[in-house]
Amino acid sequence: VTLPDDRVPYFLTPGPLTTSDATRNAMMRDWGSRDADFIALTARVRDRLVALVGGGDDYVCLLLQGSGTFAVEAALASLIPPDGGLLVAANGAYGRRLAEIVRRLGRAYTLWETPEDRPVDAVELGRRLAADTSLGQVAVIHCETTSGILNPLAEIAEVCAEHGRGLLVDAMSTFGALPINAPALSIEALMASSNKCLEGVPGIGFVIARTSALGKAEGRSSSLSLDLHAQWQGFEANGQWRFTPPVQVLAALDAALRQHAAAGSVAGRGVRYAANCQALVSGMRELGFETLLDDAVQAPIIVTFREPADPNYDFAKFYGALHERGYAIYPGKLTSAPSFRIGCIGAIDAEVIAGAVEAVANVLAELGITSGAPPAQ
Ligand SMILES: Cc1ncc(COP(=O)(O)O)c(C=O)c1O
């Protein structure tokens, strides 16, 4: 990508991310929400998103104005039956937030929290489901962006299917980069957004839901705008959004999806991000930094590094000096250890990552930090 301006850094974060010129340029016009070309654009994007998870005719995509959380909230409000109990398997902040949404919705749920540096244990999940038949559904975060850990979706899905429980997946930070086959995994709904691995701009959250589950959701949501069933009926009726659509955001997503397809779809994106992640982890390790996670459970999305032990380290200074050099990183969000995060996703390649690692080396020297090594544990 050509950055639009030398004051704009590369965003090595969980989002908003660096986007391509073609994606940004797709926004340079107006659309009317009732125009045939915009209705066609909406249909095309919805179909492509369903196709990315192998959805076929059994699934539909409901686009929503807003960030990813809006999609999560709409899905939970609409897809948890009134008598349903949801088991929330949480190993980070997004799992906890999901539980908080269910709490506010006033639905029955059980929060099952496990350590942030360990994947959700599918065997233990099976035990919990066997022991508590009031748990009708399970919610899990595919990549818990808090740490960057990959939860074992296939194993979790298998356990849910075995116990006949519905599975709701927050695939916010993996959708489009890691393979997910919704029907094969018998997933009831997937939630994601325009601005992570799809590399659109922020502003659209979406849910890919099984039509059979959606068919039972009429009148369930107590929110007017975050009502998946109503949003579905709206799209079915006339192809239009129920409320003012973010027209430019949708056009950018359409352009981003075209680039995604041209670059090898999910597999292509996964390969680029894996190369970014590898370059990042190996480069940072050479500078003494340590990753929170074992390589085996690290998703190629965002990497958590422990903060250096050197007394000259200060996150605000480190962040500021990197930003000046053109790289925006992200603070840590762990409850267990002081850390910071560097993302691997967005319209960036391993060359950008190499530049970022070189900038980190220069910043360490500037701040008088001799090594990135964290305190001994
Ligand atoms: C796994 C996960 N879920 C949910 C969200 C929330 O998305 P948003 O900030 O777009 O509302 C994020 C954002 O980083 C995420 O990574």
The ligand as an ORCA input file, in Angstrom:
! r2SCAN-3c Opt
* xyz 0 1
  C     -12.608    -11.314     19.089
  C     -13.234     -9.952     19.087
  N     -14.531     -9.823     19.375
  C     -15.153     -8.643     19.370
  C     -14.460     -7.488     19.077
  C     -15.189     -6.181     19.122
  O     -15.227     -5.567     17.897
  P     -15.508     -4.012     17.769
  O     -14.418     -3.300     18.528
  O     -15.456     -3.798     16.296
  O     -16.847     -3.741     18.334
  C     -13.106     -7.560     18.766
  C     -12.326     -6.345     18.477
  O     -11.116     -6.333     18.461
  C     -12.481     -8.824     18.771
  O     -11.185     -8.949     18.484
*
